């Protein structure tokens, strides 16, 4: 099997996760990166810090090492930042691994029959700091093997080309215009619960 450009020691670290939930635990133990960077999975492994984008891409690389395809999904929001999650399938059902500065926007058990179901599982706890529910669209799965010729897993250079690609591809709407117009804000308890461990600049 190819080492994808990782050293034997790096591969051992990645394989030590053993499962999607192990990858999630690794990401949860890293501080949330508030800087505007796009580190490769190899750099995340060494720098021990990750943003949502970096965490999602790292998780896709780690899932690949465990034998899953390296797939990511882009969740697109209004008046808020997008969220990138790595997705995986077990016995025909989708799950996700993700890094987030918010409590609930992270791991999803592989129990979702469709990607729409999986995307909607983030809806209720996806909000901006004004408490507005902001999730609107999701992308088709992106297989990161399309960027293998750019060494996305191990390059020392920023991998903004993945983020740029996510901005260019079509996204599928989750809500109708009427639904959007009638959305309520999240209440104080949800706001507080989701902000546990939230990092500020």
TORPA-4810 file (N, C-alpha, C, O; in nm, 3 decimals):
<nodes>
NODE_1_0.084_-0.121_0.000_0.000_0.000_0.000_0.087_0.126_0.000_0.192_0.130_0.065_X
NODE_2_0.045_0.225_-0.072_0.122_0.350_-0.080_0.122_0.420_0.056_0.026_0.413_0.133_X
NODE_3_0.233_0.489_0.082_0.237_0.566_0.208_0.186_0.709_0.187_0.183_0.788_0.282_X
NODE_4_0.145_0.742_0.062_0.088_0.873_0.029_0.180_0.990_0.062_0.135_1.105_0.069_X
NODE_5_0.309_0.962_0.084_0.403_1.070_0.116_0.424_1.092_0.265_0.501_1.180_0.305_X
NODE_6_0.357_1.011_0.349_0.379_1.020_0.494_0.500_0.934_0.533_0.530_0.835_0.466_X
NODE_7_0.568_0.972_0.640_0.677_0.889_0.693_0.615_0.771_0.769_0.498_0.776_0.805_X
NODE_8_0.693_0.664_0.793_0.639_0.552_0.872_0.586_0.596_1.008_0.484_0.544_1.055_X
NODE_9_0.655_0.691_1.071_0.611_0.739_1.203_0.476_0.812_1.193_0.390_0.795_1.279_X
NODE_10_0.460_0.894_1.088_0.332_0.966_1.067_0.219_0.867_1.039_0.108_0.883_1.089_X
NODE_11_0.249_0.765_0.958_0.147_0.664_0.928_0.104_0.590_1.055_-0.014_0.561_1.073_X
NODE_12_0.200_0.560_1.142_0.166_0.493_1.269_0.071_0.579_1.352_-0.025_0.529_1.409_X
NODE_13_0.100_0.710_1.356_0.012_0.802_1.431_-0.128_0.803_1.372_-0.227_0.800_1.446_X
NODE_14_-0.137_0.807_1.239_-0.268_0.811_1.174_-0.344_0.679_1.194_-0.465_0.678_1.217_X
NODE_15_-0.271_0.568_1.184_-0.337_0.437_1.200_-0.378_0.412_1.344_-0.468_0.332_1.371_X
NODE_16_-0.312_0.480_1.437_-0.344_0.461_1.580_-0.487_0.504_1.612_-0.543_0.461_1.713_X
NODE_17_-0.547_0.588_1.526_-0.686_0.630_1.547_-0.782_0.512_1.536_-0.884_0.507_1.605_X
NODE_18_-0.749_0.417_1.448_-0.822_0.290_1.431_-0.963_0.299_1.376_-1.010_0.202_1.316_X
NODE_19_-1.032_0.410_1.392_-1.172_0.419_1.349_-1.209_0.566_1.330_-1.136_0.655_1.375_X
NODE_20_-1.322_0.593_1.263_-1.366_0.734_1.251_-1.379_0.804_1.386_-1.341_0.921_1.398_X
NODE_21_-1.430_0.735_1.486_-1.445_0.801_1.617_-1.309_0.828_1.681_-1.294_0.923_1.758_X
NODE_22_-1.211_0.744_1.649_-1.074_0.768_1.696_-1.013_0.893_1.631_-0.941_0.969_1.696_X
NODE_23_-1.044_0.912_1.503_-0.999_1.034_1.433_-1.065_1.156_1.496_-1.000_1.259_1.516_X
NODE_24_-1.196_1.143_1.528_-1.266_1.255_1.592_-1.201_1.290_1.726_-1.185_1.407_1.758_X
NODE_25_-1.165_1.188_1.803_-1.102_1.213_1.933_-0.970_1.286_1.915_-0.938_1.378_1.991_X
NODE_26_-0.892_1.246_1.815_-0.766_1.314_1.786_-0.791_1.462_1.758_-0.722_1.549_1.811_X
NODE_27_-0.891_1.490_1.672_-0.922_1.630_1.638_-0.973_1.707_1.759_-0.939_1.824_1.778_X
NODE_28_-1.055_1.642_1.841_-1.110_1.709_1.960_-1.000_1.751_2.057_-1.013_1.850_2.129_X
NODE_29_-0.891_1.674_2.059_-0.780_1.704_2.151_-0.692_1.818_2.101_-0.608_1.868_2.176_X
NODE_30_-0.709_1.860_1.975_-0.628_1.970_1.921_-0.695_2.104_1.952_-0.818_2.112_1.949_X
NODE_31_-0.618_2.209_1.981_-0.678_2.342_1.993_-0.739_2.384_1.859_-0.690_2.345_1.753_X
NODE_32_-0.847_2.463_1.865_-0.908_2.514_1.742_-0.822_2.627_1.687_-0.784_2.719_1.760_X
NODE_33_-0.791_2.620_1.558_-0.705_2.719_1.494_-0.788_2.840_1.450_-0.876_2.827_1.364_X
NODE_34_-0.762_2.956_1.507_-0.835_3.078_1.473_-0.766_3.158_1.363_-0.819_3.260_1.317_X
NODE_35_-0.648_3.114_1.320_-0.575_3.187_1.214_-0.629_3.148_1.077_-0.689_3.042_1.060_X
NODE_36_-0.607_3.236_0.980_-0.656_3.214_0.844_-0.551_3.133_0.769_-0.470_3.188_0.695_X
NODE_37_-0.554_3.001_0.788_-0.454_2.914_0.725_-0.524_2.794_0.662_-0.641_2.766_0.689_X
NODE_38_-0.450_2.723_0.577_-0.501_2.600_0.514_-0.388_2.498_0.515_-0.325_2.472_0.412_X
NODE_39_-0.363_2.440_0.632_-0.254_2.343_0.646_-0.295_2.208_0.585_-0.412_2.170_0.587_X
NODE_40_-0.196_2.139_0.531_-0.219_2.002_0.483_-0.233_1.908_0.604_-0.193_1.945_0.715_X
NODE_41_-0.288_1.788_0.584_-0.297_1.692_0.695_-0.162_1.666_0.764_-0.156_1.654_0.887_X
NODE_42_-0.054_1.657_0.685_0.079_1.635_0.745_0.115_1.751_0.838_0.169_1.729_0.946_X
NODE_43_0.085_1.876_0.796_0.115_1.993_0.880_0.029_1.995_1.006_0.076_2.032_1.114_X
NODE_44_-0.097_1.954_0.993_-0.186_1.945_1.111_-0.128_1.846_1.212_-0.127_1.870_1.332_X
NODE_45_-0.080_1.734_1.160_-0.020_1.630_1.246_0.099_1.685_1.323_0.120_1.649_1.439_X
NODE_46_0.178_1.771_1.259_0.298_1.826_1.323_0.270_1.949_1.408_0.327_1.965_1.516_X
NODE_47_0.181_2.037_1.358_0.156_2.162_1.430_0.057_2.145_1.545_0.048_2.230_1.634_X
NODE_48_-0.018_2.034_1.542_-0.115_2.002_1.650_-0.217_2.113_1.671_-0.245_2.151_1.785_X
NODE_49_-0.271_2.164_1.563_-0.376_2.266_1.570_-0.454_2.254_1.439_-0.396_2.221_1.335_X
NODE_50_-0.586_2.282_1.442_-0.665_2.271_1.319_-0.788_2.359_1.323_-0.852_2.375_1.427_X
NODE_51_-0.821_2.417_1.208_-0.948_2.489_1.190_-1.051_2.389_1.138_-1.021_2.271_1.122_X
NODE_52_-1.170_2.436_1.111_-1.276_2.351_1.054_-1.231_2.294_0.918_-1.241_2.174_0.895_X
NODE_53_-1.181_2.380_0.830_-1.135_2.335_0.698_-1.021_2.234_0.712_-1.024_2.127_0.653_X
NODE_54_-0.921_2.271_0.793_-0.804_2.183_0.812_-0.846_2.051_0.877_-0.795_1.945_0.840_X
NODE_55_-0.937_2.058_0.973_-0.982_1.937_1.042_-1.058_1.842_0.951_-1.039_1.721_0.955_X
NODE_56_-1.146_1.900_0.867_-1.222_1.816_0.774_-1.131_1.746_0.674_-1.150_1.628_0.644_X
NODE_57_-1.033_1.819_0.622_-0.940_1.762_0.524_-0.846_1.662_0.591_-0.816_1.557_0.535_X
NODE_58_-0.801_1.694_0.712_-0.719_1.599_0.788_-0.796_1.468_0.809_-0.742_1.360_0.789_X
NODE_59_-0.923_1.480_0.850_-1.005_1.361_0.877_-1.020_1.276_0.751_-1.018_1.153_0.758_X
NODE_60_-1.037_1.342_0.635_-1.048_1.267_0.508_-0.920_1.189_0.481_-0.925_1.074_0.436_X
NODE_61_-0.805_1.251_0.507_-0.676_1.183_0.487_-0.662_1.065_0.585_-0.619_0.957_0.546_X
NODE_62_-0.699_1.088_0.711_-0.688_0.981_0.812_-0.784_0.867_0.779_-0.750_0.750_0.795_X
NODE_63_-0.904_0.901_0.732_-0.999_0.796_0.690_-0.942_0.714_0.575_-0.960_0.593_0.568_X
NODE_64_-0.871_0.782_0.484_-0.809_0.712_0.371_-0.707_0.611_0.419_-0.700_0.499_0.367_X
NODE_65_-0.628_0.649_0.517_-0.526_0.559_0.572_-0.593_0.436_0.635_-0.536_0.327_0.636_X
NODE_66_-0.715_0.455_0.687_-0.789_0.343_0.748_-0.869_0.262_0.646_-0.937_0.165_0.681_X
NODE_67_-0.861_0.303_0.516_-0.926_0.223_0.412_-1.055_0.281_0.356_-1.118_0.219_0.270_X
NODE_68_-1.097_0.397_0.403_-1.215_0.465_0.348_-1.172_0.556_0.232_-1.056_0.596_0.227_X
NODE_69_-1.265_0.589_0.140_-1.229_0.693_0.042_-1.220_0.830_0.110_-1.295_0.855_0.204_X
NODE_70_-1.129_0.919_0.066_-1.113_1.049_0.131_-1.219_1.149_0.081_-1.194_1.227_-0.012_X
NODE_71_-1.336_1.147_0.144_-1.449_1.228_0.099_-1.476_1.343_0.195_-1.471_1.326_0.317_X
NODE_72_-1.504_1.461_0.138_-1.550_1.572_0.222_-1.683_1.625_0.167_-1.717_1.605_0.051_X
NODE_73_-1.755_1.694_0.255_-1.882_1.755_0.221_-1.876_1.899_0.270_-1.827_1.925_0.381_X
NODE_74_-1.924_1.991_0.189_-1.924_2.132_0.228_-2.065_2.174_0.269_-2.160_2.158_0.192_X
NODE_75_-2.078_2.227_0.390_-2.205_2.283_0.436_-2.197_2.434_0.419_-2.105_2.498_0.470_X
NODE_76_-2.292_2.491_0.346_-2.286_2.633_0.310_-2.389_2.712_0.391_-2.505_2.671_0.404_X
NODE_77_-2.345_2.825_0.446_-2.431_2.905_0.535_-2.448_3.047_0.483_-2.370_3.094_0.401_X
NODE_78_-2.553_3.114_0.533_-2.577_3.258_0.506_-2.538_3.336_0.630_-2.569_3.294_0.742_X
NODE_79_-2.470_3.449_0.613_-2.430_3.534_0.727_-2.349_3.454_0.830_-2.363_3.474_0.951_X
NODE_80_-2.266_3.362_0.780_-2.191_3.274_0.869_-2.083_3.205_0.786_-2.080_3.218_0.664_X
NODE_81_-1.994_3.133_0.854_-1.890_3.060_0.781_-1.942_2.922_0.738_-2.029_2.865_0.803_X
NODE_82_-1.887_2.872_0.629_-1.920_2.736_0.585_-1.852_2.637_0.678_-1.766_2.673_0.758_X
NODE_83_-1.891_2.510_0.665_-1.834_2.406_0.751_-1.798_2.287_0.662_-1.879_2.243_0.581_X
NODE_84_-1.676_2.236_0.678_-1.630_2.123_0.598_-1.621_2.000_0.687_-1.555_2.002_0.791_X
NODE_85_-1.688_1.892_0.646_-1.683_1.768_0.723_-1.632_1.655_0.635_-1.657_1.653_0.515_X
NODE_86_-1.558_1.562_0.696_-1.519_1.440_0.624_-1.633_1.340_0.643_-1.686_1.327_0.753_X
NODE_87_-1.670_1.271_0.536_-1.781_1.177_0.547_-1.734_1.036_0.517_-1.639_1.014_0.442_X
NODE_88_-1.803_0.940_0.578_-1.769_0.799_0.558_-1.897_0.717_0.564_-1.998_0.760_0.620_X
NODE_89_-1.892_0.598_0.503_-2.011_0.513_0.497_-1.982_0.380_0.565_-1.879_0.318_0.541_X
NODE_90_-2.074_0.337_0.650_-2.065_0.206_0.715_-2.199_0.136_0.694_-2.304_0.188_0.732_X
NODE_91_-2.195_0.018_0.633_-2.317_-0.059_0.607_-2.427_0.026_0.543_-2.543_0.021_0.583_X
NODE_92_-2.387_0.105_0.443_-2.484_0.182_0.366_-2.533_0.311_0.430_-2.622_0.376_0.375_X
NODE_93_-2.477_0.349_0.544_-2.521_0.471_0.613_-2.404_0.567_0.633_-2.291_0.527_0.658_X
NODE_94_-2.435_0.696_0.621_-2.333_0.800_0.628_-2.309_0.849_0.771_-2.401_0.859_0.851_X
NODE_95_-2.183_0.878_0.799_-2.142_0.946_0.922_-2.044_1.056_0.886_-2.008_1.072_0.769_X
NODE_96_-2.000_1.131_0.986_-1.908_1.242_0.959_-1.810_1.263_1.073_-1.838_1.232_1.188_X
NODE_97_-1.693_1.316_1.037_-1.589_1.356_1.133_-1.559_1.503_1.103_-1.543_1.540_0.987_X
NODE_98_-1.550_1.587_1.207_-1.531_1.729_1.181_-1.465_1.799_1.300_-1.474_1.754_1.414_X
NODE_99_-1.399_1.909_1.269_-1.342_1.998_1.371_-1.428_2.123_1.375_-1.456_2.182_1.270_X
NODE_100_-1.470_2.164_1.493_-1.552_2.285_1.502_-1.525_2.360_1.631_-1.483_2.301_1.731_X
NODE_101_-1.549_2.489_1.627_-1.539_2.575_1.746_-1.671_2.572_1.823_-1.684_2.637_1.927_X
NODE_102_-1.769_2.499_1.771_-1.899_2.484_1.836_-1.921_2.337_1.873_-1.877_2.247_1.802_X
NODE_103_-1.988_2.314_1.984_-2.000_2.180_2.042_-2.060_2.078_1.947_-2.005_1.969_1.930_X
NODE_104_-2.173_2.111_1.885_-2.249_2.010_1.812_-2.214_1.990_1.668_-2.268_1.900_1.603_X
NODE_105_-2.124_2.071_1.614_-2.093_2.062_1.469_-1.977_1.968_1.441_-1.896_1.992_1.352_X
NODE_106_-1.970_1.859_1.517_-1.854_1.770_1.504_-1.896_1.631_1.453_-1.948_1.619_1.342_X
NODE_107_-1.875_1.527_1.531_-1.894_1.388_1.487_-2.041_1.354_1.463_-2.129_1.402_1.533_X
NODE_108_-2.064_1.271_1.363_-2.196_1.211_1.341_-2.180_1.060_1.325_-2.099_1.012_1.245_X
NODE_109_-2.257_0.986_1.402_-2.258_0.840_1.389_-2.305_0.802_1.248_-2.383_0.876_1.188_X
NODE_110_-2.258_0.688_1.195_-2.301_0.646_1.060_-2.441_0.583_1.064_-2.457_0.462_1.052_X
NODE_111_-2.541_0.671_1.080_-2.680_0.624_1.088_-2.770_0.695_0.986_-2.891_0.672_0.983_X
NODE_112_-2.711_0.781_0.901_-2.791_0.863_0.810_-2.800_0.797_0.672_-2.698_0.763_0.612_X
NODE_113_-2.923_0.778_0.624_-2.944_0.706_0.499_-2.901_0.786_0.377_-2.858_0.730_0.277_X
NODE_114_-2.913_0.919_0.386_-2.877_1.004_0.272_-2.789_1.119_0.320_-2.781_1.148_0.440_X
NODE_115_-2.723_1.183_0.224_-2.640_1.299_0.260_-2.726_1.417_0.304_-2.682_1.500_0.383_X
NODE_116_-2.849_1.424_0.252_-2.938_1.531_0.296_-2.972_1.512_0.444_-2.972_1.608_0.521_X
NODE_117_-3.002_1.388_0.483_-3.028_1.359_0.625_-2.908_1.400_0.711_-2.924_1.462_0.816_X
NODE_118_-2.790_1.363_0.664_-2.668_1.397_0.739_-2.653_1.548_0.750_-2.627_1.600_0.859_X
NODE_119_-2.669_1.620_0.639_-2.657_1.767_0.640_-2.760_1.828_0.735_-2.727_1.919_0.811_X
NODE_120_-2.884_1.779_0.731_-2.990_1.834_0.816_-2.964_1.808_0.965_-3.017_1.879_1.050_X
NODE_121_-2.884_1.707_0.995_-2.854_1.681_1.137_-2.775_1.796_1.200_-2.769_1.808_1.322_X
NODE_122_-2.715_1.881_1.115_-2.641_1.997_1.165_-2.729_2.122_1.173_-2.688_2.223_1.231_X
NODE_123_-2.849_2.116_1.115_-2.927_2.238_1.098_-2.960_2.311_1.230_-2.937_2.431_1.242_X
NODE_124_-3.014_2.238_1.326_-3.068_2.304_1.445_-2.961_2.372_1.531_-2.990_2.467_1.604_X
NODE_125_-2.837_2.323_1.520_-2.730_2.380_1.605_-2.627_2.455_1.521_-2.515_2.480_1.565_X
NODE_126_-2.668_2.492_1.399_-2.578_2.569_1.311_-2.629_2.712_1.310_-2.728_2.743_1.244_X
NODE_127_-2.560_2.799_1.384_-2.607_2.938_1.396_-2.488_3.032_1.409_-2.377_2.989_1.440_X
NODE_128_-2.513_3.161_1.384_-2.408_3.261_1.403_-2.419_3.322_1.544_-2.506_3.284_1.622_X
NODE_129_-2.330_3.414_1.575_-2.325_3.467_1.712_-2.444_3.557_1.745_-2.460_3.599_1.859_X
NODE_130_-2.528_3.587_1.645_-2.654_3.658_1.672_-2.767_3.560_1.700_-2.881_3.600_1.725_X
NODE_131_-2.736_3.430_1.695_-2.837_3.329_1.722_-2.924_3.296_1.602_-3.026_3.228_1.617_X
NODE_132_-2.886_3.344_1.483_-2.964_3.315_1.362_-2.925_3.178_1.307_-2.806_3.147_1.298_X
NODE_133_-3.024_3.097_1.270_-2.997_2.966_1.210_-2.950_2.990_1.066_-3.022_3.052_0.987_X
NODE_134_-2.833_2.942_1.032_-2.767_2.990_0.909_-2.741_2.884_0.802_-2.706_2.920_0.689_X
NODE_135_-2.756_2.757_0.834_-2.725_2.652_0.735_-2.827_2.655_0.621_-2.948_2.656_0.647_X
NODE_136_-2.781_2.655_0.497_-2.871_2.665_0.383_-2.852_2.557_0.276_-2.950_2.513_0.215_X
NODE_137_-2.729_2.514_0.252_-2.701_2.425_0.139_-2.591_2.325_0.173_-2.515_2.343_0.268_X
NODE_138_-2.584_2.219_0.094_-2.474_2.123_0.108_-2.426_2.082_-0.031_-2.502_2.088_-0.128_X
NODE_139_-2.301_2.039_-0.039_-2.244_1.999_-0.168_-2.258_1.848_-0.186_-2.291_1.775_-0.093_X
NODE_140_-2.233_1.803_-0.306_-2.213_1.659_-0.328_-2.079_1.621_-0.263_-1.997_1.709_-0.235_X
NODE_141_-2.056_1.492_-0.237_-1.926_1.453_-0.181_-1.813_1.487_-0.278_-1.826_1.471_-0.399_X
NODE_142_-1.704_1.534_-0.223_-1.584_1.563_-0.304_-1.478_1.460_-0.265_-1.436_1.452_-0.149_X
NODE_143_-1.435_1.382_-0.364_-1.330_1.284_-0.340_-1.195_1.353_-0.360_-1.162_1.396_-0.470_X
NODE_144_-1.118_1.362_-0.253_-0.994_1.440_-0.257_-0.883_1.372_-0.337_-0.776_1.431_-0.355_X
NODE_145_-0.906_1.251_-0.384_-0.805_1.189_-0.472_-0.785_1.274_-0.597_-0.681_1.265_-0.663_X
NODE_146_-0.885_1.358_-0.632_-0.872_1.446_-0.750_-0.756_1.544_-0.733_-0.708_1.602_-0.831_X
NODE_147_-0.709_1.563_-0.608_-0.597_1.655_-0.583_-0.466_1.582_-0.550_-0.371_1.643_-0.501_X
NODE_148_-0.463_1.451_-0.576_-0.341_1.374_-0.544_-0.218_1.429_-0.616_-0.108_1.425_-0.562_X
NODE_149_-0.238_1.480_-0.738_-0.121_1.532_-0.812_-0.067_1.660_-0.749_0.041_1.706_-0.785_X
NODE_150_-0.142_1.718_-0.654_-0.095_1.839_-0.584_-0.051_1.807_-0.441_-0.030_1.897_-0.359_X
NODE_151_-0.038_1.678_-0.412_0.012_1.633_-0.280_-0.063_1.698_-0.163_-0.002_1.745_-0.067_X
NODE_152_-0.197_1.700_-0.174_-0.279_1.767_-0.072_-0.259_1.712_0.069_-0.280_1.783_0.167_X
NODE_153_-0.217_1.586_0.079_-0.204_1.525_0.211_-0.076_1.566_0.284_-0.072_1.573_0.406_X
NODE_154_0.029_1.593_0.206_0.161_1.608_0.270_0.238_1.734_0.233_0.350_1.754_0.281_X
NODE_155_0.182_1.819_0.148_0.257_1.937_0.106_0.282_2.034_0.222_0.204_2.041_0.317_X
NODE_156_0.393_2.107_0.213_0.421_2.212_0.311_0.350_2.342_0.276_0.341_2.434_0.357_X
NODE_157_0.298_2.348_0.151_0.231_2.471_0.105_0.085_2.471_0.148_0.029_2.364_0.175_X
NODE_158_0.021_2.589_0.156_-0.122_2.594_0.189_-0.205_2.522_0.083_-0.170_2.521_-0.035_X
NODE_159_-0.316_2.462_0.127_-0.401_2.387_0.033_-0.533_2.460_0.009_-0.641_2.400_0.010_X
NODE_160_-0.521_2.592_-0.013_-0.641_2.672_-0.041_-0.715_2.625_-0.166_-0.834_2.652_-0.182_X
NODE_161_-0.643_2.553_-0.256_-0.708_2.508_-0.380_-0.829_2.419_-0.350_-0.922_2.413_-0.430_X
NODE_162_-0.828_2.349_-0.235_-0.945_2.266_-0.200_-1.062_2.355_-0.161_-1.175_2.333_-0.204_X
NODE_163_-1.034_2.457_-0.078_-1.139_2.552_-0.038_-1.197_2.623_-0.160_-1.318_2.643_-0.169_X
NODE_164_-1.109_2.661_-0.252_-1.155_2.731_-0.374_-1.246_2.641_-0.458_-1.347_2.686_-0.513_X
NODE_165_-1.209_2.513_-0.467_-1.292_2.417_-0.541_-1.430_2.406_-0.477_-1.531_2.401_-0.547_X
NODE_166_-1.435_2.402_-0.344_-1.565_2.391_-0.274_-1.653_2.512_-0.301_-1.776_2.501_-0.304_X
NODE_167_-1.591_2.628_-0.320_-1.668_2.750_-0.351_-1.726_2.747_-0.492_-1.827_2.812_-0.519_X
NODE_168_-1.662_2.671_-0.581_-1.703_2.671_-0.722_-1.811_2.569_-0.755_-1.887_2.588_-0.849_X
NODE_169_-1.819_2.461_-0.677_-1.911_2.352_-0.715_-2.055_2.383_-0.673_-2.077_2.462_-0.581_X
NODE_170_-2.153_2.323_-0.741_-2.293_2.347_-0.705_-2.325_2.293_-0.566_-2.265_2.195_-0.520_X
NODE_171_-2.420_2.359_-0.500_-2.469_2.314_-0.369_-2.620_2.296_-0.378_-2.687_2.361_-0.458_X
NODE_172_-2.673_2.207_-0.296_-2.815_2.174_-0.297_-2.885_2.243_-0.181_-2.837_2.237_-0.067_X
NODE_173_-2.997_2.310_-0.209_-3.069_2.382_-0.104_-3.135_2.287_-0.005_-3.188_2.182_-0.043_X
NODE_174_-3.132_2.324_0.122_-3.199_2.247_0.226_-3.336_2.304_0.260_-3.423_2.232_0.309_X
NODE_175_-3.357_2.435_0.235_-3.480_2.501_0.275_-3.547_2.569_0.156_-3.481_2.605_0.058_X
NODE_176_-3.678_2.587_0.165_-3.750_2.668_0.066_-3.741_2.814_0.112_-3.712_2.839_0.229_X
NODE_177_-3.766_2.910_0.023_-3.764_3.051_0.063_-3.861_3.081_0.178_-3.830_3.162_0.266_X
NODE_178_-3.978_3.017_0.177_-4.076_3.040_0.286_-4.020_2.990_0.420_-4.034_3.058_0.522_X
NODE_179_-3.959_2.874_0.419_-3.896_2.821_0.541_-3.791_2.919_0.593_-3.786_2.949_0.713_X
NODE_180_-3.708_2.969_0.502_-3.601_3.063_0.541_-3.660_3.186_0.609_-3.608_3.234_0.711_X
NODE_181_-3.768_3.237_0.551_-3.829_3.361_0.602_-3.885_3.343_0.743_-3.888_3.438_0.822_X
NODE_182_-3.930_3.221_0.774_-3.997_3.197_0.903_-3.908_3.138_1.011_-3.957_3.095_1.115_X
NODE_183_-3.778_3.135_0.987_-3.688_3.076_1.087_-3.684_3.159_1.215_-3.686_3.282_1.210_X
NODE_184_-3.678_3.091_1.328_-3.662_3.158_1.457_-3.515_3.155_1.496_-3.437_3.077_1.441_X
NODE_185_-3.478_3.239_1.591_-3.341_3.234_1.644_-3.331_3.123_1.747_-3.432_3.081_1.804_X
NODE_186_-3.208_3.075_1.770_-3.190_2.973_1.874_-3.207_3.040_2.011_-3.180_3.159_2.027_X
NODE_187_-3.251_2.962_2.110_-3.271_3.021_2.242_-3.140_3.023_2.321_-3.038_2.968_2.278_X
NODE_188_-3.145_3.088_2.434_-3.023_3.112_2.513_-2.955_2.982_2.556_-2.832_2.973_2.556_X
NODE_189_-3.034_2.881_2.591_-2.974_2.755_2.638_-2.897_2.684_2.527_-2.788_2.633_2.550_X
NODE_190_-2.954_2.681_2.406_-2.882_2.619_2.293_-2.755_2.698_2.266_-2.648_2.641_2.246_X
NODE_191_-2.767_2.831_2.266_-2.652_2.919_2.243_-2.540_2.888_2.343_-2.424_2.872_2.304_X
NODE_192_-2.575_2.880_2.469_-2.474_2.853_2.573_-2.416_2.713_2.560_-2.295_2.694_2.573_X
NODE_193_-2.503_2.615_2.534_-2.456_2.476_2.522_-2.359_2.458_2.407_-2.260_2.385_2.419_X
NODE_194_-2.387_2.524_2.296_-2.303_2.510_2.178_-2.171_2.585_2.190_-2.077_2.560_2.114_X
NODE_195_-2.165_2.678_2.285_-2.044_2.761_2.299_-1.947_2.705_2.405_-1.847_2.770_2.438_X
NODE_196_-1.975_2.586_2.457_-1.883_2.525_2.555_-1.749_2.502_2.486_-1.742_2.435_2.383_X
NODE_197_-1.642_2.557_2.545_-1.509_2.540_2.487_-1.479_2.628_2.366_-1.375_2.613_2.303_X
NODE_198_-1.571_2.721_2.334_-1.554_2.808_2.218_-1.429_2.896_2.236_-1.411_2.958_2.340_X
NODE_199_-1.344_2.900_2.134_-1.222_2.982_2.140_-1.244_3.116_2.072_-1.299_3.123_1.962_X
NODE_200_-1.200_3.224_2.138_-1.210_3.358_2.076_-1.069_3.409_2.052_-0.974_3.368_2.118_X
NODE_201_-1.057_3.501_1.956_-0.926_3.563_1.929_-0.889_3.654_2.043_-0.783_3.716_2.040_X
</nodes>
